Amino acid sequence: MIKIWILTSMLFLSLFGAHKHFSIYKKQGNTKGNTLLVIGGIHGNEPGGYFAPSILATRYKIIKGALWVVPNLNFDSDLRNRRGMYGDMNRKFAYIKPNDRDFKIIKDIKKIILDSRVDLILNLHDGHGFYREAWENSIFNPSAWGQACIIDQKNIDSKKFGRLSDIANSVARELNQKLVKNRHIFNVKNTHTKFKDEQMRLSLTYFAIIHNKPAFAIETSKNIKQLYQKVFYQLRAIEGFMRKMGIKYSRDFKLNPIEIKKILKQYGVVTINGNTIIDLDDVKSRLRYFPIKKRDNDIKGENPLLAILKRGKYFDVMIGNKKITTLMPDYKKQERCLKTIPMIIDGQKKSISVPSIVKVANSFSTNIDKKYRINVIGFSKKGIKNENSITIKKRDIVSKYAMDSKSRKFRIEIYYQDRYCGMVVVNFN
């Protein structure tokens, strides 16, 4: 039995605090063993570094040992595709001012890094170019960071996994056995941080190793334009480290670029404020007159990179730096007035949860108390203000009001007086 603990995203209202905190997923196998901490998203313009751990957090099962995953360390920046909204987060581990907006995030991740249960840390990035020991050209050279396992020094004085160079080279050799293109070869880059790199002395991995915590950075290349290929390499690297640590795992997919490409397009179903639901997998790019609150909207789904951002008049539903849909708001007072709604679907009486998505072959109607008002978006009948107890077929609804690109999903909105109570979505097969 695998247990997952989730530290949900929190909104910090402090003047100096970042808007969104990171999440942590802890997966424990039935058999005890070493613990790997994987940190993604420290730089918001490096999507390979946060989409990979989002898959790791949701699609992997740990059998022996433990896996801790932080997919979205710098969540504010991840959502906006910016390196650092409040400066470079990976240069704040030696010292950070208390009024820095990243202060609480740095304080909290340091505590996790130094947890006695953590045996090894991986920090995930996308770096420019392709690292090579010798100069080849402006893309392939010693100054590049991409396609490399980064170490700060050769060894540290640690009882476990202290031979950083040997471990990194072993993982790199494994990675190089299965490349999408030959030029994607991985190498090991030793920054010799203590003596040669003042900036790296401010980084997460150096903070870890000076506290005798084995730590590595995995850098896929920004010059690889296909996100799915970068995520493929990141996951293979993480699996390589898990094998070195004796962590046994399983996943519910085959690890190859084609499968990763598919997974990255699977956004799932989300709920907003506990009463509204959207299937993001085939949602239209814009949803008009959408019931939402002016502020403090709570969005929930399986993807750790899911969030909602207000931009001007509208709200963007995001998965990491990907905008999935834009909600054009219809502001209403909101209240969860009821948990279920009686419906007749294809001639059968059913009790339907609010919110939910229900399949309909031919027709549906609601059969709710008259104190509630039903509004089927896209349906109208002269003289009718409450569409309760009306049998409706797909042809009765104007297709442009569908939620999806195939014009199959339509909203049933429930109101009590002037308050919005919730939504059921009918999905015509």
C-alpha positions as CSV (number, residue, x, y, z in Angstrom):
1,M,0.0,0.0,0.0
2,I,1.5,3.3,-1.1
3,K,0.7,6.4,0.9
4,I,0.9,9.9,-0.6
5,W,1.0,13.0,1.6
6,I,0.3,16.2,-0.2
7,L,1.2,19.7,1.1
8,T,-1.4,21.6,-0.9
9,S,-0.6,24.9,-2.5
10,M,-1.2,27.7,-0.1
11,L,-1.9,31.4,-0.6
12,F,0.4,33.6,1.4
13,L,-1.1,37.0,2.0
14,S,2.0,38.5,3.5
15,L,3.1,41.6,1.6
16,F,6.4,40.0,0.9
17,G,5.4,36.4,0.3
18,A,5.1,34.5,-3.0
19,H,1.6,33.9,-4.0
20,K,1.8,30.1,-4.4
21,H,3.8,27.7,-2.2
22,F,5.2,24.4,-3.5
23,S,3.6,21.0,-3.1
24,I,5.4,17.9,-1.8
25,Y,4.4,14.3,-2.5
26,K,5.8,11.6,-0.3
27,K,5.6,8.0,-1.5
28,Q,6.6,5.2,0.8
29,G,7.1,1.6,-0.2
30,N,6.0,-1.3,1.9
31,T,9.7,-2.2,2.3
32,K,12.0,0.3,4.0
33,G,15.0,1.7,2.2
34,N,16.7,4.9,1.0
35,T,14.8,8.2,0.4
36,L,15.2,10.2,-2.8
37,L,14.1,13.9,-2.8
38,V,13.4,15.2,-6.3
39,I,13.0,19.0,-6.7
40,G,11.6,20.5,-9.9
41,G,10.6,24.0,-11.0
42,I,13.3,26.1,-9.3
43,H,13.5,28.0,-12.6
44,G,10.1,28.8,-14.2
45,N,11.4,28.9,-17.8
46,E,12.8,25.4,-17.7
47,P,9.7,23.2,-18.2
48,G,11.5,19.9,-18.5
49,G,12.5,20.5,-14.9
50,Y,8.9,20.6,-13.6
51,F,6.8,18.6,-16.0
52,A,9.0,15.5,-15.3
53,P,8.4,15.5,-11.6
54,S,4.7,16.2,-12.1
55,I,4.6,12.8,-13.8
56,L,6.8,11.2,-11.2
57,A,4.4,12.4,-8.5
58,T,1.3,11.1,-10.1
59,R,2.2,8.0,-12.2
60,Y,4.8,6.2,-10.2
61,K,4.4,3.7,-7.3
62,I,7.2,3.0,-4.8
63,I,7.7,-0.6,-3.7
64,K,10.9,-0.3,-1.7
65,G,12.3,2.8,-0.2
66,A,10.8,6.3,-0.4
67,L,10.4,9.0,-3.0
68,W,9.7,12.6,-2.1
69,V,8.8,14.9,-5.0
70,V,8.5,18.7,-5.1
71,P,7.3,19.4,-8.7
72,N,6.8,23.2,-8.4
73,L,9.3,24.8,-6.1
74,N,9.1,28.2,-7.8
75,F,5.4,27.9,-8.6
76,D,4.7,31.6,-9.3
77,S,7.5,31.6,-11.9
78,D,6.6,28.2,-13.4
79,L,3.1,29.4,-14.2
80,R,4.4,32.5,-16.0
81,N,7.4,30.8,-17.8
82,R,9.8,33.2,-16.1
83,R,13.2,32.2,-14.6
84,G,12.4,33.9,-11.4
85,M,9.6,36.3,-10.6
86,Y,11.4,37.6,-7.5
87,G,15.0,37.0,-8.7
88,D,17.0,33.8,-9.2
89,M,15.7,31.4,-6.6
90,N,18.8,29.1,-7.1
91,R,21.0,32.0,-5.8
92,K,19.3,32.4,-2.5
93,F,20.5,29.3,-0.5
94,A,23.6,30.9,1.1
95,Y,21.6,33.9,2.4
96,I,18.2,35.4,1.8
97,K,16.7,38.5,3.3
98,P,13.6,38.0,5.5
99,N,11.6,40.4,3.3
100,D,12.4,38.5,0.1
101,R,9.2,37.1,-1.4
102,D,10.9,33.7,-1.7
103,F,12.0,33.6,1.9
104,K,9.4,31.2,3.2
105,I,9.9,28.9,0.2
106,I,13.6,28.8,0.7
107,K,13.2,28.2,4.5
108,D,10.8,25.4,4.0
109,I,12.7,23.6,1.3
110,K,15.9,23.8,3.3
111,K,14.2,22.1,6.2
112,I,13.1,19.3,3.8
113,I,16.6,18.9,2.3
114,L,18.1,18.6,5.8
115,D,15.5,16.1,7.0
116,S,17.4,13.1,8.4
117,R,15.3,10.7,6.2
118,V,16.5,12.2,2.9
119,D,19.5,10.4,1.5
120,L,20.0,12.0,-1.9
121,I,18.7,15.1,-3.6
122,L,18.1,15.8,-7.4
123,N,17.5,19.3,-8.6
124,L,16.0,19.4,-12.1
125,H,16.8,22.0,-14.8
126,D,16.9,22.8,-18.5
127,G,20.3,24.3,-19.5
128,H,21.5,26.0,-22.6
129,G,23.5,24.1,-25.2
130,F,25.1,20.7,-24.9
131,Y,27.9,20.3,-22.4
132,R,31.2,18.9,-23.8
133,E,34.5,18.8,-22.1
134,A,36.2,20.2,-25.2
135,W,35.1,23.1,-27.4
136,E,33.3,22.1,-30.6
137,N,31.2,25.2,-31.3
138,S,28.9,27.8,-29.7
139,I,26.3,25.1,-28.8
140,F,28.6,22.2,-27.9
141,N,31.2,23.4,-25.4
142,P,32.5,23.4,-21.8
143,S,30.4,26.5,-20.9
144,A,27.1,24.8,-21.8
145,W,24.9,23.2,-19.2
146,G,22.5,21.1,-21.2
147,Q,22.5,17.3,-21.2
148,A,24.6,16.9,-18.1
149,C,24.7,15.6,-14.6
150,I,26.1,18.4,-12.6
151,I,28.2,17.9,-9.5
152,D,29.7,20.6,-7.2
153,Q,32.7,18.4,-6.4
154,K,34.0,14.9,-6.8
155,N,33.2,13.4,-3.4
156,I,31.7,14.4,-0.1
157,D,32.1,13.0,3.4
158,S,28.9,11.1,3.6
159,K,28.1,7.5,4.8
160,K,25.8,7.1,1.8
161,F,26.3,8.0,-1.8
162,G,29.3,10.3,-1.2
163,R,31.1,9.4,-4.4
164,L,29.3,12.0,-6.5
165,S,31.4,11.7,-9.6
166,D,31.2,7.9,-9.8
167,I,27.4,7.9,-9.3
168,A,26.9,10.7,-11.9
169,N,29.1,9.0,-14.5
170,S,27.3,5.7,-13.9
171,V,23.9,7.3,-14.5
172,A,25.2,9.2,-17.5
173,R,26.4,5.9,-19.1
174,E,22.9,4.4,-18.6
175,L,21.3,7.4,-20.2
176,N,23.5,7.3,-23.2
177,Q,22.4,3.7,-24.0
178,K,19.0,5.1,-25.2
179,L,19.1,8.5,-26.9
180,V,16.5,10.0,-29.2
181,K,19.4,11.6,-31.2
182,N,23.1,10.9,-30.9
183,R,23.9,14.5,-30.1
184,H,21.8,14.3,-27.0
185,I,24.6,12.4,-25.2
186,F,24.9,13.1,-21.5
187,N,28.1,14.0,-19.7
188,V,29.1,14.9,-16.2
189,K,30.0,18.5,-15.4
190,N,32.0,19.2,-12.2
191,T,31.7,22.9,-11.4
192,H,34.4,22.6,-8.6
193,T,32.1,25.0,-6.8
194,K,34.1,25.7,-3.7
195,F,37.1,26.9,-5.6
196,K,35.9,28.0,-9.0
197,D,32.3,29.1,-9.0
198,E,31.2,31.8,-6.7
199,Q,27.6,31.9,-8.1
200,M,27.1,28.1,-7.6
201,R,28.1,28.6,-3.9
202,L,24.7,30.2,-3.6
203,S,22.8,27.2,-5.1
204,L,20.5,24.5,-3.7
205,T,22.9,21.6,-4.5
206,Y,25.9,23.4,-2.8
207,F,23.8,24.1,0.3
208,A,23.0,20.4,0.4
209,I,26.6,19.1,0.0
210,I,28.1,21.5,2.6
211,H,25.6,19.8,5.0
212,N,26.9,16.4,3.8
213,K,23.8,15.7,1.7
214,P,24.6,14.1,-1.7
215,A,23.0,16.3,-4.3
216,F,23.1,16.5,-8.1
217,A,21.5,18.7,-10.8
218,I,20.1,17.1,-13.9
219,E,20.1,19.5,-16.9
220,T,18.4,18.6,-20.1
221,S,19.1,21.0,-23.0
222,K,17.0,24.0,-23.9
223,N,18.2,23.4,-27.4
224,I,15.9,20.3,-27.5
225,K,12.7,22.0,-28.5
226,Q,10.4,19.1,-27.9
227,L,9.3,19.1,-24.3
228,Y,8.4,15.4,-24.3
229,Q,12.0,14.5,-25.2
230,K,13.4,16.6,-22.2
231,V,10.8,15.0,-19.9
232,F,11.8,11.5,-21.2
233,Y,15.5,12.2,-20.4
234,Q,14.7,13.6,-16.9
235,L,12.6,10.6,-16.0
236,R,15.3,8.2,-17.2
237,A,17.9,10.0,-15.1
238,I,15.7,9.9,-12.0
239,E,15.1,6.2,-12.5
240,G,18.8,5.7,-12.9
241,F,19.4,7.4,-9.5
242,M,16.6,5.3,-7.9
243,R,18.3,2.1,-9.1
244,K,21.6,3.3,-7.6
245,M,19.8,3.9,-4.3
246,G,18.0,0.5,-4.3
247,I,14.6,2.2,-4.6
248,K,12.2,-0.2,-6.4
249,Y,9.3,1.3,-8.3
250,S,6.7,0.7,-10.9
251,R,4.8,3.1,-13.3
252,D,1.6,2.8,-15.2
253,F,3.1,3.6,-18.6
254,K,6.0,2.6,-20.8
255,L,8.9,5.1,-20.6
256,N,9.5,6.2,-24.2
257,P,9.1,9.5,-26.0
258,I,5.8,8.6,-27.7
259,E,4.1,7.7,-24.4
260,I,5.5,10.9,-22.7
261,K,4.1,13.0,-25.5
262,K,0.7,11.5,-24.9
263,I,0.9,11.9,-21.1
264,L,1.8,15.6,-21.4
265,K,-1.5,16.2,-23.3
266,Q,-3.6,14.5,-20.5
267,Y,-4.7,17.3,-18.3
268,G,-7.6,15.6,-16.6
269,V,-10.8,16.8,-14.9
270,V,-10.7,19.8,-12.5
271,T,-13.1,21.3,-10.0
272,I,-13.3,25.0,-9.1
273,N,-14.6,26.1,-5.7
274,G,-16.0,22.6,-5.1
275,N,-19.1,23.1,-7.3
276,T,-17.9,23.6,-10.9
277,I,-16.2,21.0,-13.2
278,I,-14.2,21.1,-16.4
279,D,-12.7,18.3,-18.5
280,L,-9.5,20.0,-19.6
281,D,-8.5,17.2,-22.1
282,D,-10.7,18.6,-24.9
283,V,-11.8,22.0,-23.6
284,K,-12.2,25.0,-25.8
285,S,-9.6,27.7,-25.6
286,R,-12.3,30.0,-24.1
287,L,-15.4,29.5,-22.0
288,R,-17.7,32.4,-22.0
289,Y,-20.0,33.6,-19.1
290,F,-18.3,31.2,-16.7
291,P,-19.5,31.2,-13.1
292,I,-16.5,32.1,-10.9
293,K,-15.6,34.3,-7.9
294,K,-13.7,37.5,-8.3
295,R,-10.9,36.3,-6.1
296,D,-9.7,33.3,-4.0
297,N,-10.9,30.7,-6.4
298,D,-9.9,27.2,-5.3
299,I,-9.0,24.8,-8.2
300,K,-8.3,21.1,-7.7
301,G,-7.2,18.3,-9.9
302,E,-4.6,15.5,-10.2
303,N,-1.9,17.5,-11.9
304,P,0.5,19.1,-9.4
305,L,1.1,22.0,-11.9
306,L,-2.6,23.0,-12.0
307,A,-3.5,26.5,-11.1
308,I,-5.7,29.4,-12.0
309,L,-4.4,32.9,-12.8
310,K,-6.3,36.1,-13.1
311,R,-5.0,38.2,-16.1
312,G,-6.9,41.4,-16.5
313,K,-10.6,40.7,-16.9
314,Y,-10.2,36.9,-17.4
315,F,-8.9,33.8,-15.6
316,D,-6.4,31.4,-17.2
317,V,-6.4,27.7,-16.2
318,M,-2.8,26.6,-16.3
319,I,-0.8,23.4,-16.2
320,G,2.7,24.7,-15.5
321,N,3.4,27.2,-18.3
322,K,0.7,25.8,-20.6
323,K,-2.5,27.8,-20.8
324,I,-5.3,25.2,-21.2
325,T,-8.3,27.5,-21.3
326,T,-9.4,31.0,-20.5
327,L,-12.5,31.6,-18.4
328,M,-14.5,34.8,-19.3
329,P,-16.2,35.4,-15.9
330,D,-19.8,35.7,-15.0
331,Y,-19.5,36.8,-11.4
332,K,-22.2,35.4,-9.1
333,K,-22.6,34.9,-5.4
334,Q,-21.6,31.2,-4.8
335,E,-22.8,28.6,-2.3
336,R,-22.8,24.8,-2.3
337,C,-26.5,24.5,-1.9
338,L,-26.8,20.8,-2.7
339,K,-24.6,17.7,-3.1
340,T,-26.8,15.9,-5.7
341,I,-29.5,16.6,-8.2
342,P,-32.2,14.3,-9.4
343,M,-32.1,13.7,-13.2
344,I,-33.8,11.6,-15.8
345,I,-31.1,10.4,-18.3
346,D,-32.2,8.4,-21.3
347,G,-35.4,7.6,-19.5
348,Q,-33.8,6.4,-16.3
349,K,-34.0,8.3,-12.9
350,K,-30.7,9.0,-11.4
351,S,-29.2,11.0,-8.6
352,I,-26.2,12.9,-10.0
353,S,-23.4,14.5,-7.9
354,V,-22.8,18.2,-8.1
355,P,-20.4,18.8,-9.7
356,S,-19.9,15.9,-12.1
357,I,-19.8,14.9,-15.8
358,V,-22.5,12.5,-16.9
359,K,-22.9,10.5,-20.2
360,V,-26.1,11.0,-22.2
361,A,-27.0,9.0,-25.3
362,N,-30.3,10.8,-26.3
363,S,-31.9,13.1,-23.7
364,F,-31.9,14.4,-20.2
365,S,-33.9,16.5,-17.8
366,T,-33.6,17.7,-14.3
367,N,-36.2,17.0,-11.7
368,I,-35.3,19.3,-8.8
369,D,-37.3,21.2,-6.2
370,K,-39.0,24.3,-7.7
371,K,-37.1,26.6,-5.4
372,Y,-34.0,26.0,-7.6
373,R,-33.6,27.4,-11.1
374,I,-31.9,25.4,-13.9
375,N,-30.1,27.0,-16.7
376,V,-28.8,24.8,-19.6
377,I,-26.2,26.9,-21.4
378,G,-27.1,27.0,-25.1
379,F,-30.7,26.0,-24.7
380,S,-33.6,28.4,-24.7
381,K,-37.4,28.2,-25.1
382,K,-39.7,31.2,-25.4
383,G,-41.3,32.2,-22.1
384,I,-39.2,29.7,-20.1
385,K,-36.9,31.1,-17.4
386,N,-36.4,27.9,-15.4
387,E,-35.4,24.9,-17.6
388,N,-36.1,22.3,-14.9
389,S,-38.3,19.3,-15.9
390,I,-37.8,19.9,-19.6
391,T,-36.6,17.0,-21.7
392,I,-33.6,18.2,-23.8
393,K,-31.8,16.5,-26.6
394,K,-28.5,17.5,-28.2
395,R,-30.1,19.1,-31.2
396,D,-32.0,21.5,-28.8
397,I,-28.7,23.1,-27.7
398,V,-26.7,25.6,-29.8
399,S,-23.4,23.9,-30.4
400,K,-21.3,27.0,-30.1
401,Y,-22.1,26.9,-26.3
402,A,-20.4,23.5,-25.9
403,M,-17.4,23.3,-23.5
404,D,-15.4,21.1,-25.8
405,S,-14.1,21.2,-29.4
406,K,-16.3,18.3,-30.5
407,S,-19.5,20.0,-29.3
408,R,-20.6,17.2,-27.0
409,K,-20.3,18.6,-23.5
410,F,-22.8,21.2,-22.2
411,R,-23.3,23.0,-18.8
412,I,-26.3,22.6,-16.6
413,E,-26.1,25.4,-14.0
414,I,-28.1,25.3,-10.8
415,Y,-29.2,28.5,-9.0
416,Y,-31.0,29.3,-5.8
417,Q,-32.4,32.8,-5.8
418,D,-29.4,35.0,-6.8
419,R,-26.8,32.4,-5.8
420,Y,-24.9,30.0,-8.1
421,C,-25.0,26.5,-6.5
422,G,-23.1,24.3,-8.9
423,M,-22.8,22.6,-12.2
424,V,-23.4,19.3,-13.9
425,V,-21.9,18.7,-17.4
426,V,-23.8,16.4,-19.8
427,N,-21.6,14.6,-22.3
428,F,-23.4,13.4,-25.4
429,N,-21.8,10.2,-26.6
